[in-house]
């Protein structure tokens, strides 16, 4: 994994110590995803799949 790229989290996430969230970072044509309170557990997904997931979340269509 390319450790030189910084993890990013939503601007909606709080900055306090109890504000766990999902973090993303680009990784060689895909996206690395982790939970901030379990940073060693990382999964990867295709950029198109992550983009589709975010679109569905914003539209509220994941019910």
C-alpha positions as CSV (number, residue, x, y, z in Angstrom):
1,X,0.0,0.0,0.0
2,X,1.2,3.5,-0.8
3,X,1.7,5.2,2.6
4,X,2.7,8.5,1.1
5,X,-0.9,9.5,0.4
6,X,-2.9,10.9,3.3
7,X,-6.2,9.4,4.5
8,X,-9.3,11.6,4.0
9,X,-12.5,11.7,5.9
10,X,-15.7,13.6,5.4
11,X,-15.9,17.2,6.4
12,X,-19.1,16.2,8.2
13,X,-17.1,14.1,10.7
14,X,-16.3,15.8,14.0
15,X,-12.7,16.3,15.1
16,X,-13.1,15.0,18.7
17,X,-11.5,11.8,20.0
18,X,-14.9,9.9,19.9
19,X,-15.7,10.7,16.3
20,X,-14.9,7.6,14.4
21,X,-15.5,7.6,10.7
22,X,-14.7,5.9,7.4
23,X,-11.5,7.2,5.8
24,X,-10.5,6.9,2.1
25,X,-7.4,7.4,0.1
26,X,-6.4,6.7,-3.6
27,X,-4.4,3.6,-4.2
28,X,-3.1,2.6,-7.7
29,X,-6.4,2.9,-9.6
30,X,-8.6,1.9,-6.7
31,X,-9.6,3.3,-3.3
32,X,-8.4,2.1,0.1
33,X,-11.0,2.3,2.8
34,X,-10.7,2.0,6.6
35,X,-12.6,2.7,9.8
36,X,-10.7,5.4,11.7
37,X,-10.9,3.5,15.0
38,X,-9.5,0.3,13.4
39,X,-6.8,1.8,11.1
40,X,-5.0,-1.5,10.3
41,X,-8.2,-3.1,8.8
42,X,-8.1,-1.8,5.2
43,X,-10.1,-2.9,2.2
44,X,-9.9,-1.8,-1.4
45,X,-12.5,-1.2,-4.0
46,X,-12.7,0.0,-7.6
47,X,-13.0,3.8,-7.9
48,X,-16.2,3.4,-10.0
49,X,-17.8,1.3,-7.2
50,X,-16.9,3.8,-4.5
51,X,-18.2,6.6,-6.6
52,X,-21.5,4.7,-7.2
53,X,-21.8,4.1,-3.4
54,X,-21.3,7.7,-2.6
55,X,-23.9,8.7,-5.2
56,X,-26.4,6.3,-3.7
57,X,-25.8,7.6,-0.2
58,X,-26.2,11.2,-1.3
59,X,-29.5,10.3,-3.1
60,X,-30.8,8.4,-0.1
61,X,-31.4,5.3,-2.3
62,X,-29.7,2.7,-0.1
63,X,-32.9,1.8,1.8
